[in-house]
Amino acid sequence: MKRLLFSILFCVFVCGMMAQDMDAVFVAMPDQYVPQLENAWRKDLIDLYKSGKEAKLKNTMNGFSTLKKLTSDYLLLQVTGCSTLEMKMLPLVNETYVICMITTVYGPVPDSRVEFFTTDWKSLNAADFYTPVLAEWFIKDDVDRNRIAFIEATACLDMDLRKYSLSPDDWTLTVEYTTPQYLTKAGRKQVKPFLKSEPKIYTWQKFCFK
């Protein structure tokens, strides 16, 4: 049933997913997703980047926005001093694509929101393209969860913070568990022995991250 539903959705949205370069996608982005930069300013950032100059402009929040990386299918924008925008065009079939967009706020601990769109900016259901990793995944597999030390150390992990990042070079999505960064130095030291050191990595496979 789920595959049938996805096939129907695919047929509906395929016309809005035809291939185009990331710079065109960025310029066409609705202002609501990056209110700090008007359409014309986004064009100026691209021109600056492609000319080899520093792609940095003053934004509507009286700060600066910087285009850090731009390829045919990837973009990284430092929107403000404490937020970034990352986008990747992911292939489906027959030269059709879906946009994965990640907005990360550093406040001060990084926390991300993951969204998906057609290339003409119709919103898609993120649940059709990936399953968010649970906090449980970041706990070491061999941990005795009945130990008093474990229970006391993890009791303070009462927030659900993640930093998602896309690769400019391949079709991977990396997830870091950032909740521990919110703790005091003593709290981080206490919980560290129970947590995995590596991030969770998804790989794009045909039409979703797995």
C-alpha positions in Angstrom: 0.0 0.0 0.0 2.8 2.4 0.9 4.6 1.7 -2.4 1.3 2.3 -4.3 0.7 5.6 -2.4 4.3 6.7 -3.3 3.7 5.8 -7.0 0.6 8.0 -7.0 2.4 10.8 -5.3 5.3 10.5 -7.8 3.0 10.8 -10.8 1.4 13.9 -9.3 4.7 15.6 -8.5 7.0 14.5 -11.3 6.2 17.5 -13.6 7.6 19.7 -10.8 10.8 17.7 -10.4 12.4 18.1 -13.7 16.2 18.7 -13.7 17.6 22.1 -13.4 20.7 23.6 -11.8 20.8 24.5 -8.1 21.4 28.2 -8.8 18.0 28.4 -10.7 16.4 26.5 -7.8 17.9 28.9 -5.3 16.8 32.0 -7.1 13.2 30.6 -7.5 12.9 29.8 -3.8 9.9 31.4 -2.2 10.9 34.3 0.1 9.3 32.6 3.1 12.1 30.0 3.2 14.9 32.6 3.3 13.3 36.0 4.3 16.7 37.5 5.0 17.5 37.5 1.3 15.3 38.9 -1.4 15.2 37.3 -4.9 17.6 39.9 -6.5 20.1 39.5 -3.6 20.2 35.7 -4.2 21.0 36.4 -7.8 23.8 38.7 -6.7 25.2 36.1 -4.4 25.4 33.6 -7.2 27.1 36.1 -9.5 29.7 36.9 -6.8 30.3 33.3 -6.1 30.8 32.4 -9.8 33.1 35.3 -10.4 35.4 34.0 -7.7 34.7 36.9 -5.2 33.5 36.6 -1.6 29.7 35.9 -2.0 28.7 38.0 1.0 25.9 40.5 1.2 24.1 42.5 4.0 20.7 40.9 4.6 17.3 42.3 5.9 18.3 41.5 9.5 21.2 44.0 9.3 23.6 41.1 9.4 25.4 39.3 6.6 24.6 36.2 4.5 27.3 34.3 2.7 27.1 31.7 0.0 29.7 29.2 1.1 29.3 26.5 -1.5 27.5 26.1 -4.8 27.6 23.2 -7.3 25.1 22.0 -9.9 23.2 20.1 -7.3 24.3 21.4 -3.9 24.2 24.7 -2.0 25.4 25.9 1.5 24.3 29.3 2.7 25.4 31.0 5.9 22.1 32.8 6.4 23.0 34.6 9.6 25.7 34.4 12.2 23.7 31.6 13.9 21.9 29.8 11.1 22.6 27.9 7.9 20.6 26.7 4.9 21.8 23.6 3.0 20.2 22.1 -0.1 20.8 19.0 -2.3 19.0 17.9 -5.5 18.5 14.1 -5.2 17.7 12.0 -8.3 14.6 10.0 -8.7 14.1 8.5 -12.2 14.2 9.8 -15.8 16.1 13.0 -14.9 13.6 14.0 -12.2 14.8 15.3 -8.8 13.6 16.2 -5.3 15.1 18.9 -3.2 16.2 18.1 0.3 16.6 21.3 2.4 18.1 21.5 5.8 17.8 24.6 8.0 20.1 24.6 11.1 19.9 27.0 14.0 22.8 27.4 16.4 21.1 28.5 19.6 23.8 27.8 20.8 23.4 24.0 20.3 22.9 23.1 16.6 19.4 21.8 15.8 18.1 21.1 12.3 14.8 20.9 10.4 14.7 18.6 7.3 12.2 19.4 4.5 11.6 18.1 0.9 10.3 19.9 -2.1 9.8 19.5 -5.8 12.1 21.7 -7.9 9.4 24.2 -8.4 9.0 24.4 -4.6 5.9 22.4 -3.9 6.2 21.0 -0.4 6.5 17.2 0.0 5.9 14.9 3.0 9.3 14.4 4.6 8.1 11.0 6.0 8.0 9.7 2.4 11.7 10.3 2.0 13.3 9.4 5.3 12.7 8.1 8.8 14.1 10.4 11.6 16.7 8.6 13.8 15.6 8.1 17.4 17.8 9.1 20.3 18.0 5.4 21.2 20.2 4.8 18.2 23.0 6.9 19.6 23.3 4.8 22.8 25.9 2.1 22.6 24.4 -1.4 21.9 26.3 -3.1 24.7 25.2 -0.7 27.5 23.4 -2.1 30.5 20.5 0.2 30.7 19.6 -1.0 34.2 22.8 0.4 35.7 22.4 3.2 38.1 25.2 5.1 36.4 23.5 4.9 33.0 20.1 5.9 34.4 21.5 8.9 36.2 23.7 10.0 33.3 20.9 9.9 30.7 18.2 11.4 32.9 19.3 14.9 31.8 18.9 14.0 28.1 15.4 15.5 28.1 15.7 17.4 24.8 15.7 16.1 21.3 18.3 17.9 19.3 19.9 16.8 16.0 22.3 18.4 13.5 21.6 17.2 10.0 24.1 17.8 7.1 24.2 16.9 3.4 27.3 16.0 1.5 28.2 18.2 -1.5 30.1 15.2 -3.0 27.7 12.3 -2.6 24.1 11.4 -1.7 24.5 11.0 2.0 22.7 12.6 5.0 24.6 12.7 8.3 22.9 13.1 11.6 24.7 14.1 14.8 23.1 13.8 18.2 23.6 17.3 19.7 21.6 17.1 22.8 24.7 16.3 24.9 26.2 19.6 23.8 23.4 21.3 25.7 24.6 19.8 29.0 27.1 21.2 31.4 30.7 20.0 31.0 30.2 17.6 34.0 27.0 16.3 32.4 28.7 15.7 29.0 31.5 13.8 30.7 29.1 11.7 32.6 27.0 10.7 29.6 29.8 10.3 27.1 30.8 6.6 28.0 27.3 5.5 27.0 27.0 7.2 23.6 28.3 6.1 20.2 31.1 8.3 18.8 30.0 8.0 15.2 27.0 9.8 13.6 24.1 8.2 11.8 24.6 8.2 8.1 21.8 7.8 5.6 22.4 7.1 1.9 19.9 8.1 -0.9 18.6 5.0 -2.6 16.4 5.6 -5.6 13.6 7.6 -3.9 14.5 7.8 -0.2 17.2 7.9 2.4 18.0 4.6 4.0 
